[in-house]
């Protein structure tokens, strides 16, 4: 049986920040689109 792992908002925020710092703006925007909690969205966009 295969289990699925759902990233938390904080993990998605951290991943989006890493992508943005690496220059992958499109990837960062796609990643941040999965963030639900507005606090993490604000941190990611800053």
N, C-alpha and C positions, 0 to 999 in steps of 0.2 A: 504494500500500500504506500503510495506516495503522499507525502505531506506537503502542504504549501506554506510558504513563509510570507506573511504580510509585513511589510516594513512599517514601522511606526512613523508618525509625522516628524519626530525629531530625527530619525534616521534619514528620511527623505530630505529634510532641510539640510542636513550635513552633506548628503550626497550632492544636492543642487549647488551648494556653496563650493564644494570641491570641483564640480564641473565648470562653474563660472570662473573660478580662479585659473583653471586650466585652459580657459578660452572657449569652452563648449557651451556657448550661450543657449543654443537651440536645445541641447540636451538638458541643460539646467531648467529651462522653461517647461519642458515636458515633465521632468521629475517633480518640480514644484506644483504642477497641476494636480498631483495626487495628494497633496497636503490638505487636510481638512481643518485643522486647528489654526485659527487666524493668528495666534501668537507666533507660531512657527513660520507662517507665511511672511509676517512682518520681518522676522529675523532673517529669513532667506533673501528677501528683496533688498534689505539694507546692505 
